[in-house]
Amino acid sequence: MMQISTKLKIAGMHCASCAATIENALKKLKGVKSASVNFGTETASIEHSHEVSKEKIKEEIGKLGYRTLESEILKIDHTLEHEHHLEQEKLLKKFKIAFILSLPLLYTMFAFIFNLPLFFNDKTIASIQFILATGVVIAGSNFYYHGFNTVIKTKTANMDTLVALGTGAAYIYSIAIMILIFLEKATMEQLYFEVTALLITFILLGNYFEERTKGKAGEAIKKLLGLQAKTATVLRNKKEIKIPIEEVKVGDIIIVKPGGKIPVDGKIIEGYSSVDESMVTGESMPVEKKVGDIVIGATINKTGSFKFKATKVGRETALAQIVKLVQEAQSSKAPIQRLADKISSIFVPTVVIIGIIAFFIWLALGMPFSFALKIFITVIIIACPCALGLATPTAVMMGTGLAAKYGIIIKKAETLEKARKLDIIVFDKTGTLTKGKPEVTDIIALNNSKEKEVLFYASIAEKRSEHSLAEAILSKARKIKMKIPEAKHFKAVPGKGIKASYKGKNILLGNRKLINAKKYEKQIQELENQGKTTVIISVNGKIIGLIAIADKLKENSIEAIQKLKEMNKKIIMITGDNKRTANAIAKQLGIDDILAEVLPEDKEKEIKKLQKQKKVVAMVGDGINDAPALAQADVGIAIGAGTDVAIETGDIILVKNDLRDVVTAIDLSIYTLNKIKQNLFWAFFYNSAGIPIAAGILYPFGFLLNPIIAGMAMAFSSVSVVSNALLMKNYKPKIKI
């Protein structure tokens, strides 16, 4: 049965338990194969059949008290940003009300501690406290609605349930004591109205700060979205008109003036300029652009004016694709998050059980009911699954956002975690370590033939080939304005060469696997020792010449390899070239291990062989023939200037075609995982230490935690975890680019 993938934004989640509640409810729906809800990014990813509709899924989420949001790519985060803003305003308003109402209660609390004057009798003060505390309870009514609604509908509890239980118990107990005060059977010291009010006040303030800091974690997406031009100057009916970017169509001729922002992707048809592509690719230097060159939407024209034809608009543009990939990465879950999710799912009921056990233990030890209740409230309030739930996704959001800033697109959180474990990095040679634009360096005529004749037959054979070596030979022929006729028959032999015929002559062009050239082995070896790929040409069974082709190394290849070796990564170069040529190029790069004479279809097998050695392997490549190897590798790294197939298959995309970004991607993986571990450590440490202290373990030594202090600690624990993740914005790459 065909599976449908649905992604939704969810508003109204207050903790990791909320995410677990939604996830579990969705998994129970008939037709849902899998569901993953990410609290940090407020997203749900559901795989389901036609048996269950999107509307049914949204309805189920709505029943739990949460809202679903939907909008198009490049607008979805604006929608969520608006929701965040509204939620922040709502929480701030509620906090202000609660704070104002709590101040008099705070005074009465200190009055009893420090013997400050009270201006009314006990009954009047109890009544005033009841009215003020009730106002605060109303301001925090969402805690009670969400907390108990979740229990009733899903038989599970969340963070709101803990808040509702703790503050509700204190509030109801205080009402009972207030009645006893009116009957003159209790005293003011037994009231907990101020505990109820101050707990709700601090938790509202904590939620407000959490909402603010959570919004900041997605700033990378907002910055990308902000890059898009709002209008475009289009040539229609020979007139220049300015239209909204949404109205631009494929094929439109667009005019860009100096300093203007390029609205969509396209190809220059007139003019010349330099373009600042740093906002999309991370490349600091402007790129020269001429007729026939590709321009990317959202980049900035620097000097000249030019016209270009729109080739990609809307969600098809490079910017839209980058945003989409970053969004998907931020919405995915890293494997390390499963631990936090598992704990969060059983966290709330466990805390309630601990609170109840602590309550009865202190009663059994002869302590008054009010003391045992205070312990129960403190245990319930100090526990915080939010910190656990936010520890991983906030760091993943920052890590993938930072990567995008430097022109590195990491498709999944799993990749971000896996990249730090890499043992071996396999680099394809042509187009990856080298520029992929080989040039003919030598033409050697043999058996009484002439150089022009060698080039002529080689060009005929290569005319219909798409190999990079073919382009080098044809480019050489075009330079001397040689007319190249069509071959009558043409057949490419993968990994070997080409068979063709012209005017009854059979042409073979390729390597030793296709043509036996032992007689000229010494000459071939001399060329190969110089790092040149040598092509042998024969006509009607007679070798007429050799053509040597060299591909220049990319400027930053050597530096990238050196840095990776410093990180203790084993580097391997894989190529279809013979060993001698491969060795010569590897020597220039400082690579000790090579896999030479590997046919395109065998690259994947070589990756498998390395993986069988229990090694974590990355493959870096750019071409169609690299796609299977990229898919097989534990981490596939595709060069952004490569083919769409390679980019689609890769787990990491290097947008600006700079191999030093492989170093940055691995370093970012290590950095992000360190942050996740720090966050999880503090979240676990906070709860491991906080709950026993709240249960009164230190009371025999003269210390008892006040519920109000517990509330403050709970409120700000998740804020501290998010703030730690936000510090990642100070990250600097190992290599300055």
Phi, psi and omega in degrees: 000135182293134180263142177251138177254120181241132177239132181226149170267140182238125178255147175104359177286137182247348181196174180297330179294327176300314180298317180296322179297313180296315182301312181295321180295319180292321180297334181281346180291134178294125180105348178272119181278315178208153178216135179226122180245123182256113182295318184299320182259358178056046181233153174234131176244119185236128172258121184211166179264179178293349181298331178236129183272164176299323180297322179294320179297314179296323179295318180297319178295320179297323179299331182278356177096017180244159182250140176256144181237143178218139171195172185287161174304144184077001175233338188302320181284334173295320179298311181294324178299319178297318178299316178301317182297315179297318180295320178298315180298318181296314181294320180296318179297314180296320179298315181300316179298311182297320182295314180297317180290333183278337184304312178298326178293323177297322179296315181296326178297313179291331180298320179289326182286315187251015179056043176281157183291139173245134192263001181227167177281170186302318182296319180292316180297318179299320179294316179298316180299319179299314181296314181295314181296323178296320177299319179292319178300320178295319178299327180257027185299334180300326178302317183287319181297306182293319184298311183276331178298319179296317180298315182295315188275330186238357181061024175233164181239158178226190182300321180297328178297318178298314180297315181297318179295311183296307182288324180296318179298316180296320183292311181295318178300319181294324177297318178297317179295321179300318178298318179294327177296317178297330178271003179059039178242006178212168181241165183299328183299340183274353181285143178238024180299320182293328177296312178304308185294313183291325176299311180298319181299311182292324179291322175298318178295317178299318178297323179297312179294323178297317179298320179294312183290325177298320179298324182291332181296337180261020184295331180301317178295316182300319180295318178298317180296325182290346181287335188296137175290152181267331182225168177219143175265112187247145177266110179226129184054041178064018178237143176276122177229145179263125182230157175298147184301330180296339183268356179289135181245156175299132181101344177298143174266122185245138180256130178237125181259165181306134180084353182278156178268133180285121189286318183221179178280148178185188181235130182293131179246348180199134176105177183210141179195177169244142186235133176274108182256012187301325183293338179255317185261343184083358180286120187286327183275137176300148182253130179290136182231134179226179180304132180097345181279155180272138173242149185251133177301143178087353176276166188246127176286133186263305192245285187279174174259153176203163174246143176219155179265128180293126179248333179220131181229166176059230185285354180271348183293161180300319180298314180298320180293320178297313179301315181299314181295319179294318178301315182295321178296317182290334180276342182281165182251135173283147180306325181297339181287339181301323179299311180297320180296320181296316180294317181300326184292333180251001188296305187298309178301324178298316180297318179299317179297316179299316179300316180293316179299314180300318179303310183287328177297315181291326175296317180295331179279003175091010179281152180296158180304317182299324179293312181298322178295320179300319177298313180303312181299316183296318178297313182297320186281324186287333183296140184215098175285347181300316181301320178295317183292330183269343187305313184275307186298326180292320178292322178296317178301315180293317182297312179291327177294317177298318179301315180299323179300325181264014176079028179238121179257116178257117191285329184221150177298328180299321179295319180301323179284322187286328187300331182289342184267001186301134176258319186233138174239118181260124179253129167291150182277294189289123178085351179247296175279331178252170184290342179077014177234073183296154178232146176288125180253328182218139169236117183247114180275137182232159176054051175065014176273173179243158183304317181297323180294317178300313181294323181298307182291325178296320181292322178300313181296323186272353188303324183260005181275151179253006181290149181296331178292327179297318180298323179296315181293315181293324178296320178296319179294319180295327181298326179261015176057041179280132176278129185247110179285167179277142174285148180285315177237142181219132177214121176274132178250100186309129177078358183235311181155217187223142171245131180212166175221146181211121180051046176080359180260132179271122183250131172242135178220122181173208182255192184297334181291337181261322186233130176281113184232039182303326182299331184248021185301320183298315180295319180297316181296321179301317179292318181294326178294342176269006179081021181258138175277128184252127179255132180259137180238128175232146178233123183052042175084356181251127179289123182254349179174174177234141174237123179262133183231133179238143178244124183288145177290148173293147186307323189255008183298313184297315180297318180297315180298316180301315181294321180294324177293324177296334178273011179064035175262137176278129183251131177233136174257131179244135184202157175276350179296159176288165187300323184294313178295316180299318179298320181297317180288318179299323180297319178298325184274344183083025179263129183267333185248129179229151170240101185257164178055038180267121178293150182310318183286349182264354181299319179299320181296323180294323177295318179299319180300318180293322180292330178293343176276013180063036178253147175269120192243135171250145175241129178247119182205175184224343190258172178301320182287354176270344187304313179299321179292322177298319181290324182287326184298154176297324174225116177265124181247113184259137176285128185300331180276002181280199184279159178299325181295316180296318181294319180296324184279329185294150175273330177234136179243126176266098189299319187264014169063031182246118184294342176296340179289342173296318178298313182296320180298315180292317180297320178295324177298313179298314182298314181295317180294326176297319178295318179299315180297319176300313181299314181294322179300310182293324178294315178293316182298316181302311182288322180296321180275320187293317185295313177298322179295318178296328181285355175095021182298334180264001182300321177300340179261009174094012180237128175228125183288130177285136180304327181293318177296321177300318179297319179296317180297316179297315184299325186257000179293315180290327177297320181294323179294315179294319180298322178297320178294322181295336178296345179297341181296346178275002182298138174236135181298154177298326179250126177282120184248000000 
